[in-house]
C-alpha cells in the first residue's frame, strides 16, 4: 500500500491528503474520497509527522488505490502537498484536508466541468455552514465568484481540481516557512495571474470543517507577531497591486466571470439577476462585454424572449419503464419563504393556531378532530419556519406537503414512533434512517444521541437530501451525515419514481417515492410520477466505509424495498442486533413482489420479535392476523412496528421482558 506499481495503468485522478493535525477525523476524510462515484483515481496520503498510526488506518480500509508517504519531520501542509504532487501518476490532481469530507460526486462534477470547458483547473465555492451554522447554509464567504478568481479570496484547494502540468508550470505550492497560512490563496492567485484557464462551479462539493489546530499548526515559531502580520498584509496586498498594474487584463477577466455567472443565473431561471450581472460586466469592461454580446446573439435573444426560460419536467401518467430510464433532473419545486406582508401575517396566524392543534394531538379524543381540521383547511402554498420542533430545533415546513403539513399541525408526522425512538436512544448511540424523506427521525435522533453520537441518513432524492443537510447545518448538528443514495441488496443503478401533482385532498406527497422495475411499482395504476436514476448499494458495504463500531437503532421506510434492504444489511443486523422501527405496507410490498408475511418471517428467523406501536407509544405483540384484518378493511393499510432482538436488554426498559 505504500508503493505504487508502475506496471498498472495510470489513474485519471490523483487525490492527495496531507495529514498532520486532525487524525481523529482522517478516517472520515479518507472514506469520503473512497466513496466517490468516479472510481478511476489513486489516493496519496502524506503523513507530515502527525504522530498517529496512519498505516493502521489505511490497513483497515484495505483499498489498493491508497498509498502512504511519510515525512520524518513536520514540514507543513504546502510541502506535504508538493510531495504528493511529485509522486502522483494521474493527469488531474485533487486535494482534501484530513478533517474535511467530499460529497460523493465531488470528482465527477469537477471532471465533467473540465471536459465541457476545456479548462486547466476547476474550483467550486467554499460553503462554510459547518463553521457558521446560524446562517442556514447560505454562502457566507466569499461573497462573489469573481472575487475568488481575481483576488483569490477564500480559494481552497479541497474544492479544486488542477491538471498536474498546470501545477508543475506554477512551481507547485510555495512551501517557504514564512507561509504560515494562505498557501491555497497564493497558488490560485498565481494561477489567475499566469492566465491559467479556470472554470468555476457555483455549487457545494465539500463539507468544510473548521479546526483551530489547523491554523495553529501552520504558524511559524520564529519571528514576532508583528512581523508575521506585516508579512501577511504584504502578501495579501500583492495580488491587488499586481492586478492593478495589469488593469486591462483584470477587468476583462472580471467581466468574463460576470458573464459566466449571468449565463448560470439565466439557466436556473433568474432573468433579473442575469441582466443585473450583464450590466455589471458592461460597466467593468464595455468593449469586452459588447464583443461577447455580438458573438452570442442567440443567448441574448433567449434572455429577452417572453415565457418560461426553461421547460420544466412534465408529469406523466405512471408506466413501468422498459429498459434503463434516462437520467432526469428534478424540477425546482421548493417554495420560497414568506416575503410579502400578507404572507408573513398568514404565517404568524398559522403558528398561533398551531400551538392549539399540537396540544389537541396529545389528547386521544381530540387528535382525530385536529387532523380533520387540518384536512378541512387543506394544503396551503406557504413554507413556514418553526423554531420549536422537538422543543428547540429549527426547521422549515411546506404546508402544501402531506408530511410537512402533519408535522406542522401535530408537532410530529409520527408522534408515537418518535416517542419510542427517544426511549431507545442514549447519548453516544448510533442511529441510521433508511428513507429519511423530510428527516424528522434524523433530527430528533441527532439531538438525542448528542455530540458523541452519530446519525446516518439515507435519502436518494437529491432535493430532500440537500434540504436535510441544510436543516442539520442550521441547527449545528455536526453528528449528522446524509447519504444521497438508495439501499438494496446489490450495488446497481435503479429507477426512482417520484410522485408529482397532488392527491385527492390536494396535498403533495414525495414520501411515496420508490424504486420501480418493469414488473413492479409502489404506485397504483395511473399515478403521475417522474423518474430519476439513483445509485443503490448494500447497507453492509456503506457502513463499512463509515467505521461504525456499533449500531443501536434503525428506522426503515423505503416503500416496498424493505426486504431487499434487509438482505443487503444482514451482516450488520446479525452482528449489531439494532432495534428496528419498520414500516409495514401491504400495497407496496405486494407491488415489489413479496408479502408482509415474508418480511415478518425474515426478521423472526433472525431472532427478532415485532411489536405494534399504539397510542402514547404503548407496545403490544404484533399479530399478523390483526394486520390482515386491517388490510381487508383498507387495502393500502400501513403501520410502523418495533422490532427487538430477543437478547436486547432494552426490552426491560420498555417493559417487554
QUIFENVEN-V372000 format. One record per residue. OMEGA is omega in whole degrees, 0 to 359 (* if undefined). BURIAL is 1 if it has 24 or more other ideal C-beta (glycine too) atoms within 12 Angstrom, else 0. D_FIRST is the distance of its C-alpha to the first C-alpha in Angstrom with 1 decimal. Layout:
OMEGA,BURIAL,D_FIRST / OMEGA,BURIAL,D_FIRST
//
This chain:
182,1,0.0 / 186,0,3.8 / 175,0,5.7 / 179,1,7.5 / 184,0,9.7 / 181,0,13.2 / 179,0,14.8 / 180,0,13.7 / 179,0,16.2 / 179,0,15.8 / 178,1,15.5 / 185,1,18.6 / 170,1,17.4 / 180,1,14.8 / 183,1,14.7 / 179,1,14.6 / 172,1,14.8 / 180,1,16.2 / 180,1,16.6 / 193,1,19.3 / 183,1,22.3 / 183,1,21.5 / 181,1,18.8 / 179,0,20.9 / 182,1,20.6 / 179,1,17.0 / 178,1,16.0 / 178,1,18.9 / 181,1,17.9 / 179,1,14.4 / 180,1,16.1 / 177,1,18.6 / 182,1,16.3 / 182,1,14.6 / 183,1,18.2 / 176,1,19.5 / 172,1,22.0 / 191,1,20.7 / 186,0,17.5 / 180,0,16.8 / 170,1,14.4 / 180,1,11.0 / 177,1,10.2 / 178,1,9.8 / 180,1,10.4 / 180,1,12.7 / 182,1,13.8 / 179,1,17.4 / 183,1,18.3 / 184,1,18.5 / 179,0,19.2 / 178,1,17.2 / 183,0,14.4 / 181,1,11.8 / 178,0,8.9 / 177,0,11.2 / 180,1,11.6 / 179,1,8.1 / 179,0,8.3 / 176,0,11.7 / 178,1,10.8 / 181,0,8.4 / 183,1,8.1 / 180,0,6.1 / 185,1,7.7 / 173,1,6.1 / 188,1,4.6 / 173,1,6.8 / 184,1,9.9 / 166,1,12.6 / 181,1,16.4 / 175,0,18.4 / 181,0,21.4 / 183,1,21.9 / 178,1,22.8 / 184,1,23.3 / 182,1,21.9 / 179,1,23.2 / 178,1,21.5 / 177,1,18.2 / 179,1,18.7 / 176,1,19.8 / 179,1,16.7 / 180,1,14.7 / 181,1,17.4 / 180,0,17.4 / 185,1,13.8 / 179,1,14.3 / 184,1,14.9 / 177,1,16.9 / 181,1,20.7 / 182,1,20.8 / 175,1,19.4 / 183,1,19.4 / 170,1,19.1 / 176,1,19.0 / 185,1,20.0 / 177,1,18.4 / 178,1,21.7 / 181,1,22.6 / 174,1,22.0 / 166,1,22.2 / 187,1,24.6 / 183,1,23.2 / 184,1,25.0 / 182,1,24.0 / 181,1,22.3 / 181,1,24.7 / 182,1,27.7 / 181,1,26.7 / 176,1,25.9 / 178,0,29.1 / 179,1,31.1 / 178,1,29.7 / 184,0,30.6 / 186,0,34.0 / 185,0,34.9 / 183,0,33.3 / 180,1,32.4 / 179,1,29.8 / 178,1,28.6 / 182,1,29.0 / 174,1,29.6 / 184,1,30.6 / 179,1,32.8 / 176,1,31.7 / 185,1,33.1 / 179,1,33.6 / 177,1,35.1 / 179,1,32.7 / 181,1,34.3 / 184,0,37.9 / 182,1,38.2 / 183,0,42.0 / 174,0,41.9 / 175,1,41.2 / 180,1,38.1 / 175,0,40.1 / 184,1,38.8 / 182,0,39.7 / 357,0,38.0 / 186,1,38.4 / 183,0,41.7 / 182,0,41.7 / 185,1,39.2 / 178,1,41.0 / 178,1,40.8 / 184,1,37.0 / 185,1,37.1 / 185,1,40.0 / 178,1,39.4 / 178,1,35.7 / 174,1,36.8 / 178,1,34.0 / 184,1,31.5 / 187,1,28.1 / 173,1,24.9 / 179,1,23.2 / 189,1,26.1 / 170,1,25.5 / 179,1,23.9 / 167,1,24.6 / 182,1,24.3 / 180,1,22.3 / 179,0,25.5 / 180,1,27.5 / 178,1,25.3 / 178,0,25.6 / 180,0,29.3 / 182,1,29.7 / 179,0,28.1 / 177,1,25.2 / 173,1,25.7 / 184,1,28.4 / 175,1,26.7 / 185,0,30.0 / 180,0,30.4 / 182,1,33.6 / 181,1,31.5 / 170,1,31.3 / 173,1,31.0 / 180,1,31.4 / 177,1,28.7 / 182,1,28.3 / 180,1,32.0 / 181,1,32.3 / 181,1,29.7 / 178,1,31.5 / 179,1,34.9 / 178,1,34.1 / 181,1,32.8 / 183,1,36.1 / 178,1,38.3 / 177,0,36.8 / 174,0,37.7 / 179,1,34.2 / 184,1,34.6 / 172,1,33.4 / 186,1,33.7 / 181,1,34.1 / 179,1,33.5 / 180,1,35.8 / 182,1,33.7 / 174,1,31.2 / 184,1,27.5 / 168,1,26.1 / 185,1,27.0 / 177,1,27.6 / 181,1,27.7 / 178,0,29.7 / 176,1,28.8 / 180,0,31.1 / 182,0,28.3 / 180,1,26.8 / 183,0,30.0 / 185,0,30.7 / 183,1,27.4 / 185,1,28.3 / 177,1,31.6 / 184,0,32.7 / 181,0,34.4 / 178,0,36.9 / 180,0,40.0 / 178,0,42.3 / 179,0,41.8 / 179,0,44.5 / 181,0,42.7 / 179,0,39.5 / 178,0,41.5 / 180,0,43.5 / 180,1,40.4 / 180,1,39.0 / 179,0,42.4 / 181,0,42.6 / 178,1,39.1 / 184,0,39.9 / 189,0,43.3 / 179,0,42.1 / 180,1,40.8 / 181,0,44.2 / 181,0,46.1 / 176,0,44.2 / 179,1,44.7 / 178,0,48.3 / 178,0,48.7 / 189,0,47.6 / 181,0,49.4 / 179,0,50.0 / 184,0,46.3 / 181,1,45.4 / 177,1,48.1 / 179,1,47.1 / 179,1,43.5 / 178,1,44.7 / 179,1,47.1 / 179,1,44.4 / 178,1,42.2 / 179,1,45.3 / 178,1,46.1 / 177,1,42.6 / 178,1,43.0 / 178,1,46.4 / 179,1,45.1 / 178,1,42.6 / 178,1,45.3 / 181,1,47.5 / 180,0,44.9 / 169,0,44.6 / 182,0,48.3 / 183,0,49.4 / 182,1,52.2 / 179,0,53.6 / 181,0,50.4 / 180,1,49.8 / 176,0,53.2 / 179,0,52.8 / 177,1,49.6 / 178,1,51.4 / 177,0,54.3 / 178,1,52.0 / 180,1,50.5 / 179,1,54.1 / 180,0,55.1 / 181,1,52.1 / 185,1,52.5 / 184,0,55.5 / 181,0,55.3 / 182,1,51.6 / 178,1,52.1 / 179,0,55.2 / 178,0,53.6 / 181,1,50.8 / 177,1,53.4 / 181,0,55.3 / 184,0,52.3 / 180,0,51.2 / 180,0,54.6 / 179,0,53.3 / 180,0,51.1 / 179,0,54.1 / 179,0,56.3 / 180,0,54.0 / 180,1,53.8 / 184,0,57.6 / 177,0,58.1 / 177,0,59.3 / 183,0,57.7 / 180,0,54.2 / 184,0,51.5 / 178,0,49.0 / 182,0,49.9 / 176,0,48.6 / 184,0,47.1 / 176,0,50.1 / 179,0,50.4 / 174,0,51.0 / 187,0,52.4 / 167,1,49.7 / 182,0,49.0 / 182,0,46.0 / 175,1,43.9 / 183,0,43.8 / 183,0,40.4 / 177,0,37.7 / 178,1,39.2 / 177,0,38.8 / 180,0,36.8 / 178,1,39.4 / 182,0,39.3 / 178,1,41.1 / 179,0,44.3 / 184,0,44.6 / 179,1,46.6 / 182,0,46.1 / 177,1,49.4 / 175,0,50.0 / 180,0,51.1 / 180,1,54.9 / 181,0,56.1 / 178,0,59.9 / 180,0,62.4 / 180,0,63.3 / 179,0,59.7 / 178,0,59.2 / 178,0,62.5 / 180,0,61.6 / 179,1,58.3 / 179,0,60.1 / 179,0,62.6 / 179,1,60.0 / 178,1,58.2 / 178,0,61.5 / 181,0,62.2 / 180,1,58.7 / 179,0,59.5 / 185,0,62.3 / 177,1,60.4 / 178,1,57.5 / 179,0,60.0 / 182,1,61.7 / 177,1,58.5 / 180,0,58.5 / 188,0,61.9 / 182,0,62.0 / 183,0,65.3 / 183,0,64.4 / 179,1,60.8 / 178,0,62.1 / 180,0,64.7 / 179,1,62.0 / 175,0,59.9 / 177,0,63.1 / 179,0,63.8 / 181,1,60.3 / 177,0,60.8 / 176,0,64.3 / 176,1,62.9 / 180,0,60.4 / 178,1,57.5 / 182,1,57.7 / 185,0,56.0 / 175,1,54.6 / 188,1,51.4 / 176,1,52.1 / 175,1,50.0 / 185,1,50.5 / 182,0,49.6 / 177,0,50.3 / 185,1,47.9 / 175,1,47.2 / 189,0,49.2 / 185,0,47.3 / 178,1,44.8 / 177,1,45.5 / 175,1,45.0 / 188,1,46.9 / 178,1,48.5 / 187,1,49.9 / 172,1,53.3 / 179,1,53.5 / 180,1,50.6 / 183,1,51.4 / 181,1,48.5 / 179,1,49.0 / 179,1,52.7 / 177,1,52.6 / 182,1,50.2 / 188,1,52.6 / 184,1,55.8 / 182,1,54.8 / 176,1,52.0 / 173,1,49.3 / 179,1,48.9 / 190,1,48.4 / 188,1,50.0 / 172,1,50.1 / 175,1,46.5 / 179,1,45.4 / 177,1,47.6 / 180,1,45.9 / 180,1,42.4 / 178,1,43.5 / 184,1,44.7 / 188,1,41.4 / 175,1,39.1 / 176,0,38.7 / 180,0,37.1 / 181,0,33.3 / 176,1,33.2 / 181,1,30.9 / 178,1,32.8 / 175,1,31.9 / 180,1,34.3 / 188,1,34.0 / 190,1,36.3 / 182,1,36.8 / 181,1,39.5 / 174,1,41.3 / 181,1,39.1 / 180,1,42.0 / 180,1,40.1 / 182,1,37.0 / 180,1,39.1 / 181,1,41.1 / 180,1,38.0 / 177,1,36.2 / 184,1,39.4 / 184,1,39.7 / 177,1,36.3 / 183,0,36.4 / 181,0,33.7 / 182,0,31.8 / 179,1,31.6 / 175,1,29.6 / 181,1,31.1 / 183,1,29.4 / 178,1,31.7 / 179,1,31.2 / 184,1,33.7 / 179,1,33.3 / 187,1,36.3 / 184,1,35.1 / 179,1,38.2 / 179,1,38.3 / 179,1,34.6 / 178,1,35.3 / 181,1,38.5 / 177,1,36.9 / 182,1,34.2 / 181,1,37.2 / 178,1,39.3 / 179,1,36.6 / 180,1,36.0 / 180,1,39.7 / 179,1,40.0 / 181,1,37.1 / 183,1,35.2 / 180,1,31.7 / 182,1,30.7 / 172,1,31.1 / 182,1,28.4 / 178,1,29.8 / 182,1,27.9 / 178,1,29.7 / 178,1,29.3 / 181,1,31.1 / 179,1,30.4 / 179,1,31.0 / 179,1,29.7 / 175,0,27.6 / 184,0,25.6 / 170,0,28.1 / 182,1,30.4 / 179,1,33.8 / 178,1,37.1 / 177,1,38.2 / 183,1,42.0 / 182,1,43.2 / 176,1,47.0 / 183,1,49.0 / 185,1,52.6 / 177,0,54.3 / 179,1,55.5 / 179,0,59.2 / 176,0,59.4 / 181,0,57.8 / 170,1,54.5 / 180,1,51.1 / 178,1,48.4 / 179,1,44.9 / 179,1,43.9 / 181,1,44.9 / 182,1,42.1 / 178,1,40.4 / 178,1,38.5 / 174,1,40.9 / 179,1,40.8 / 182,0,43.5 / 191,0,45.1 / 177,1,44.6 / 176,1,45.2 / 185,1,45.4 / 173,1,48.5 / 180,0,52.1 / 178,0,53.5 / 181,0,54.5 / 181,1,52.1 / 183,1,51.1 / 169,1,47.3 / 192,1,44.8 / 172,1,41.4 / 173,1,37.8 / 181,1,34.7 / 178,1,32.1 / 176,1,28.7 / 178,1,28.7 / 179,1,26.0 / 181,1,26.1 / 178,1,26.4 / 181,1,24.1 / 182,1,21.2 / 184,1,22.1 / 176,1,22.6 / 179,1,19.1 / 186,1,17.9 / 174,1,20.4 / 179,1,19.6 / 181,1,23.2 / 181,0,24.2 / 176,0,27.7 / 189,1,29.8 / 182,1,33.5 / 174,1,35.4 / 172,1,34.9 / 185,1,37.5 / 174,1,37.5 / 190,1,39.8 / 169,1,38.6 / 174,1,41.9 / 181,1,41.7 / 185,1,37.9 / 184,1,37.9 / 177,1,37.6 / 179,1,34.7 / 181,1,32.9 / 177,1,33.6 / 177,1,32.3 / 179,1,29.0 / 186,1,28.9 / 180,1,30.1 / 179,0,27.1 / 184,1,27.5 / 180,1,31.3 / 181,0,31.4 / 187,0,28.9 / 180,1,30.2 / 181,1,33.8 / 169,1,34.4 / 183,1,37.9 / 168,1,38.4 / 194,1,40.9 / 177,1,41.3 / 174,1,43.6 / 183,1,45.8 / 185,1,47.4 / 184,1,49.5 / 183,1,49.8 / 178,1,46.1 / 177,1,45.0 / 179,1,47.7 / 179,1,46.7 / 174,1,43.1 / 176,0,44.5 / 183,1,44.7 / 176,1,47.0 / 179,1,46.7 / 176,0,47.5 / 180,1,44.3 / 179,1,42.3 / 180,1,44.4 / 180,0,44.0 / 181,1,40.1 / 180,1,40.1 / 177,0,42.8 / 178,0,41.0 / 172,1,38.1 / 181,0,40.4 / 173,1,41.3 / 186,1,44.8 / 180,1,46.0 / 175,1,48.4 / 180,1,50.3 / 184,1,50.3 / 181,0,53.9 / 183,0,55.9 / 174,0,54.8 / 176,1,51.6 / 184,0,53.5 / 177,1,51.6 / 180,0,53.2 / 180,0,51.9 / 178,1,51.0 / 182,0,53.4 / 179,1,52.7 / 178,0,56.5 / 180,0,56.9 / 182,1,54.1 / 176,0,55.8 / 177,0,59.1 / 178,0,57.7 / 179,1,56.2 / 178,0,59.6 / 182,0,61.1 / 186,0,58.3 / 180,0,56.1 / 178,1,53.3 / 183,0,53.4 / 175,1,50.1 / 177,1,49.3 / 178,1,46.4 / 175,1,45.9 / 181,1,44.1 / 180,1,42.0 / 175,1,41.4 / 185,1,40.0 / 179,0,42.7 / 183,0,40.7 / 181,1,40.2 / 181,0,41.9 / 175,1,42.8 / 179,1,45.5 / 179,0,47.7 / 182,0,47.1 / 180,1,48.3 / 183,0,51.2 / 183,1,50.0 / *,0,49.9
//
